[in-house]
Structures are given as structure tokens and as C-alpha cells.
Amino acid sequence: MEEEFKKRNRLLLYLEGFFIMLGGGMVQIGTTLTYILTYLIPKQPVVVGLMHSISALFIILPKFFTSRLILSKEKDSPIMARIELIKGLLWIILGIVIYKVDNKNIAAILMLFILAIIFMTIGANTTIRTDIIGKVVSNKSRGRFLGNKEFISRMGGIIAVVIGGFILGAFPKPLNFAVLFWFVGFIQMFSYFVLINIREKGIIREKKQQSMKKFMSSAMKILSKDKNLIYLIVQDNFKILGITITGMYVIYLKDKINIDVTDMMIFSGCIMLGIGIFSPIVGKISDKKGCKYVLKISYILYIIGYISMFFVVSKWLVYLNYFIIGVANTSDIVTKDNIAIMLGKENNRSLYESMRSAFILPMSVIAPILIGLLITLFGFEVVLVFEIVFMSLAIFTLNNKVNLEEDSEFECNNNVTVY
């Protein structure tokens, strides 16, 4: 990539993150979307769990197809830009559904259906974004770049929750939900104009797109040789079981203390603030001490957050809970792309990102429904104990079995052409 485009591309990726969160910060699945779904179908933790399962399933589903596609394409950003346009349009359609469909059960079903497609666009663009970052940012400064990008993104998210709170308070239900979705849609579509201006180095890793059978064979070949990746996936599965309850916290709070729709934006803002403040710090630490170090700190923070949930007596403690969740979430956000790029290198980074996502898919789908069912049967506090155990297992596996400083790449794709 020419030197003159490096700063430009970094700036555009910062802006892309800002606009994605300026829209997405208003519709966080663990707060706003959960609240809207419980407005349509009250007191149904299993239905909320279903939404989280749909999120996990449909974010991961397109990853292998997207990874396979971009291996045969010279440029990633035009594909990503078109997908953002589609995602924005879907949010606008969802707003129309919420406003116009009077039957709440039907509205809830349509909401879940449209969200499933939106989650697919998110999953596809997550894979593409990882590949773009691998092209644009050097190894030595990638952690710092990802931390700074996340900081800028979450500042957009904090602005989003202020705007979102105003929208939700200014209009009656369900018009306020509809206006919120419409605003999100227009903001997300604006990302198109940012993405089409990114200048990538042209890379074609496969001159002809592989058949899906051959592509999957390559993936399994990597997995059979790379034990480090296997242990990484094992600890990922423990982590998913351990963090699922954070998306159910709102259900518990509705019964425990008096919260309303505007509180959802404050909760989202606390998460954004935690991520935003600590992202640059985590990025710098990961460059110096490695991804594994910051992930262990993250998992310990989740456990601290869960312990504090036992003592909820006021909204101020809830704000602290969500802030801690945000800080804990920072390490995973900042390191996820870096781990895929580091382990997969130029040839296989999108494939590594897709494999890591694919092999946590069953747990990602099952865990929200399972945790929702357990909460229904035993109560939130009992399930919190289970979650602490799962996070402890994730820490043990990460600490004793995973080596993220090891060069664990197994080449399966030698047909790389750089322009």
C-alpha cells in the first residue's frame, strides 16, 4: 500500500467505526432491543434468549461465505460499503413494522426476522473489516490502532445514547421505537460514503473462487494442525457460557428496581464509556504484553461485575455494573481482530476469524436459551453462580493451554498475488 494512503485509510476506518456506533449504540441487544422485545412480549426470558441466539447464529452464518468471497476479490471495501447500505435500509423497514403492525405478537415475530437479516450483515462486515485492517495497519501498531478505533467508536456510541434517550422520551410508544430505528438506519447508510473512499492494496489470494467443499477442507486442515486454535476455541466456549447473563440483566432489573425505557440508554452509555475510556489503554497494553494478558484481566473483571450484581439496591450500582461490563468487554473487542490477523497472517486471517466464530456457533445459539430457561427455573442469582464458574474455567483454559504469542499459522493457501 502506498505511504500516502496510510493516514487516510486509518482516518476513514476511525470514521467508519464512529458512524457504525453512532447508529448501533442506540440499539444494543442487551439493553434497548431487549427492552423493546419485552414491551411486545412481556416477562418471557426464553424469548429474549431466543433473540440472543438468533444474533449469535446469524452473525456467524455468513462468515465462511464472506471469507471465501473476499479471497478471490482484489478489494474489500466496496463489498463492505454495499452491505452497510442494505443494513441501513433494514433498520428503516424495522421501524415501519414496529409503528404500523398493531398485533404485538406479529410485530415481535417480524422484529426477530428482520433482526436476523441485520445480524447477517453485521457478521459479513465483521469478517471483511478484519481483512481490511490486516491490509492497512502494521503488526507493531495494530493493538494501539484497534484501541484508538474502539475509543472513537464508543465516543460515537455515547453521543448515540444521548440522542437515543431524547428520541425515546420525546415520542409515545411505539412511535419512539420506530423513530429510533429510522434514525439508526440513516446513520448506518452514511457509512457507505466513508467506506468507498478507502484505498487498499490489491490482493487476490485465489484467482478463482474455491468451491465450498475445498474451502471447508482447507479450514479443517488448519484446525487439525493448529492445537493452539483448538484451545482458543475451547476457552471461547466457556467464555460465551460465562457472559450470556449480561444480556439478561435487564429482565432481572425490571423486577428488582424501577427502570424505564430511558434507563436503557443510560445503561448503554455506561457500557460505551467503559469501552471508550479503556480501549486505548488496552490496545497499548496488548502491544506490549500480548493479547492473552489483557484477556485474563477481562475475565476477572466479568467475575467482579457478577459478584456486584448480587448487591443491586439502586440505579447507581447498576451503572457501575454496566461500566464494569464495558471495561471487561474491551479486551475481547480490541484483541479479536488482532488474534485472527496474528494467527492467520496474510493468507488466512479471514479464515481464522471465520473458524473461530464457526466453532463457537453451537454454544452461541444454545447458551442464551439455556441461560434464559435456567433463570426461569432457578432465578437470576443462582444462575450468576454458574456464570462465575464458567468464567473461571475460561481463565484456567486461557492461562494453561493457549499461547497467543506462538506462530501457529499452517499455510493452506499459497496462491497470493499482491498488486
Secondary structure, DSSP 4 states (H G I P E B T S, - for coil): --GGGHHHHHHHHHHHHHHHHHHHTTS-IIIIIHHHHHHHS-S-HHHHHHHHHHHHHHHHTTHHHHHHHHHT-S-SHHHHHHHHHHHHHHHHHHHHHHHH---HHHHHHHHHHHHHHHHHHHHHHHHHHHHHHHHHS-GGGHHHHHHHHHHHHHHHHHHHHHHHHHHHHHS-TTHHHHHHHHHHHHHHHHHHHHHTT--PPPEES-SSPPPHHHHHHHHHHHHHH-HHHHHHHHHHHHHHHHHGGGGGHHHHHHHHS---HHHHHHHHHHHHHHHHHHHHHHHHHHHHH-HHHHHHHHHHHHHHHHHHHTT--SHHHHHHHHHHHHHHHHHHHHHHHHHHHHHHHHHHHHHHHHHHHHTTHHHHHHHHHHHHHHHHHH-HHHHHHHHHHHHHHHHHHHHHH--TTS----------EE-
